[in-house]
């Protein structure tokens, strides 16, 4: 399960998404996230699914690799879906009722939509941002987008550097965790059997060396930056200048248009459902 965590990893390539400006990918991710949260019906979620599969195809990253990044979150998805099934109240007759538990059709539909929303959110943003953008490029793009805040004395460069270091260290910590788990298993540790409390206690020998290793890596990184006379963005020049190209404008325009379509479909969903209800009444009347 630990090896399935791909959050923060960068897969080098020469695809369409890899060649885009990092600022374009950040802005496109914002449009994509907005579209995911605005979607509220089957048509909009179907369009989101098609758009996500198109982004995966443009990135030239295997679908199995993208799905592997969702695998560690299956428990959270199931828990979220179950909560929505049991806590959503419907307007019609319940499908199932036992004691204080009542299940409506609206609850099942909402649970499916919520699970799809989280899954597509992880897949789409990972493909647009972390999978196809190096940490250095992501730092430069984030700093360039937030550069107007420098006039308000906001430490934009420090914030962008912290974000990039955090993303960069996620795969490193995952690898370190896997190594510590294998070392503990070779010494007889058991992380899989027993109840929830026993498994939580078994993680203590794993967490202590992981924290020690994390602080050690952070100290080594700080020392290396000081030895290289790192002083933030003061008198700092960039090796690569960020420039927008035609493909960047096409990507941002397509994402903005896609967001507008999702908003329109979601806004008129109630109107369309009302029309369908009228046709159902007329059909049964006839």
N, C-alpha and C positions, 0 to 999 in steps of 0.2 A: 504493500500500500504506500509506503514511504517513497519508493522509486517512481510511483505514478504521479507525484506532485511535479507539475511542469510550470507552475506560476513563477514568472520572473525569468524564465529561461529564454535565451536568444538562439534561434536557428538560422545561421548564415545562409544566404541565398541571393539570387539575382532576379527574383520575381518582380511583378508589377508593384506589389506592396513594399517589397524591400527597397526599391529605388525611390519611393516617395520621400518627400521632405518630412522630417519628424514632426514639424508643426502641423502639417497637413493631417498626419495620422492622429495627433492629439485632438484636433478639432473634429475630425471624422468620428473619433471615439465618443466625443461628447454628443454629437448628433445621433449616433447609434444608441447610446445609453438612453437618451431622451425618447427615441422611438420605442425602445423596449418597455419603458415605463408608461408610455402613452397607450400602447396597444391594449385592447380590452375585448376583442372578439376573435372568432376563429379565422376570419379573412386576414386580419392584421397580423396574427401570429403565423399564418401560413406564409405571408409575404416576408416576415422576419426570418423564418426558417430558410426560405429560398435565398434571401440576401446573405445570410450567414454562410450557407453552402457556397455561394458565389465568391464570398471573401476568402474562404478556405481554398477554393480552386485558384483564385488569383495569387494566393501566397505560395502555392505549390508545396504546402505542408500536408502530409498524409492525414486523412480524416481520423485514422486510428490514434495518431499522436494527439490530436485535439481532444478526442473523446477520452483519452487517458488522463487528461488534466481535469476532467469532470468526475472521474471515478472516485477520488477521495471524498467528494462532497455528496455521495449518494445517501448517506445517513441523514445529513442535513436536509436534503431534498425530500426524503421520505417523511421526516418529522414535520417539515413545513406543510406537506400535502395532507398529512393526517390531521393536523391542527385546523386547516382550512375546511376539511370535510366535516369535522365534528362541530366547529364553531360558527359555520355559516348558516344563517337562517333563510329559509325559502318562503315563497308565497303560496305554493301549491301543497299538495298532499306529500307527506314524507315518504321516501323510499324504504326507510328502515327506522324503527323506533324500539328502543329497549332501555328501560329505566330512565336515566337522564340523557341518554345518547339518542340523538335524532339526526338522521342523514337525509338531506334534500338533494335534488338534482343540481341546484345552484351551487351547493358545496362541492360536489364532484367536479363540476365545470371549473369552479374557481381554483380547486386544488391542481387540476391539470394545467391551467393557465399559469399558476404561480410557479410550478415546477419547470414549465417551459421557459418562463421569464428568467429565472435564475440560471438555467442551463445555457440559454442563448446569450445571456449577459456575459457569462464567463467565456464562452467560446468566441464570441464576436470581438470583445475587447482584447482578449489574449492574442487573437490572430492579427488584429490591426496594430496593436502596440508592442507588447513584450516579445512575441514570437518573431516579429519581423524588424525590430528596431534594437540596435545595440544600446547598452546603458549610456555610453558617451553621447551618442546621437540624441537619445531621449533627454538627457540632461541639457544639451544645447538647445533643443527645441522648446523644452519647458521654460528655460531661462529667457529665451527670445520672446515667448508669448507673454511672460510676466514682466518683461523689462519696463513697461510703463509704470509699474509700482515702485520702481527705484526712486522716482521723484518724491514718493511719500516715505522715503527712508526704510523701505521694506527690504530685508536681506534676501533678495530673489536668488542670487547665486548660491547662497548657503542652503536655502530651501530646496532648490533643484538638485544640488549635490547630495543632500540627505536622502531625497527620494530615489536617486539613481543608486546610491550605495545600498539602501534598503532592498531594492529590487535585485541588485547584483548578489547580495548575500543570501537571498532565499534559496537558490540552488545549492550554494555552498553549505548552508546549515542543514539542508535536506540530506546531502551526501554525508556530512559529518554525523547526523543522527543515525543514518543507516549503518555506518561503520561502528558506532558505539553499540547499537543494538546487536550487531553480529558478534562483537567482542563479548557482550554480556551473555548472549546465548551460548557461546562457546564455553562460558564459565558456569553454565547450568541455569541461567535466568529463563523464566517462562513469562512471556508477555501475552499469551493467547488463551490460556485455560483459566478457569475460575470465573467468579462473578465480577460485577463492575468494581466493587471495592477492592478486590484482590488485584485486578488489573491496574487500578489507579496506584496502589501501593508498589506494584512492580515497576512503575515508571519512575520512581524516585531515584534508583541507581542510574537511570538514563538521563534525567534532567540535570543532576548536579554536574557531571562532566560536560554536558552540553553547554551549560551556562559558563563554566570555566573556560571552555574552548572559545565561546563567543566573545567573552571579555578579552581573552588573549589575542584573538584575531583583530578586534577593534583597536587594542593598544598597538599592535604591530602596524596596522594601517595608519594610525595617527603618527607613529614614529617615522614611517616611510614618507608621509606627506611633509612632515617637518624637515626631514633630511633633504628633500627636494625643494625646500624653500617655498612651500605652498602658502600663499597669502590670500586666498579667495580670488575675487575678480579684480583686485587692485592691480592696475597696469598689466592686465592679462590680455593677450591676443589669442586668436583662434586659428588653428591650422586649416580648418575647413569652413568656408563661408556658406551659410544656409541661403539658398536661392529657390524661389518657386519656379516650377516649370509647367508646361501645358498639362501634363498628367496630374499635377497637384490640383489645378483648378477644376479639372474634370472630376476628380475624386470628391472634392468638397461640394461641388455643384450637385453631383449625383446623390450624395448623402443628405444634403439639404432638401432636395426634391423628394427623396425617399421619406424623410421625416414629415414633410408636408402631406404626402399621400397617407401615411399612417395616421396623422392627426385628423385628416379629412374622413377617413374610414371610421375611426373611433368616434368622431363627433356625430356622424350620421348613423351610427349603429342602432341607436334607439329609434330613429326615424324608420330605418329599414326593417327593424323587428316589428314595428307597428304596422307597416304595410303587409309584412308576411302574416301577421296575426289576422288582419282583415281578410286576406285571401283564404286563410284557413277557415274562418267563420263562413265565408261565402261558399267554400267548397262543401263543408258539412251541411250548410243550409240547403244547397242544391241536392 
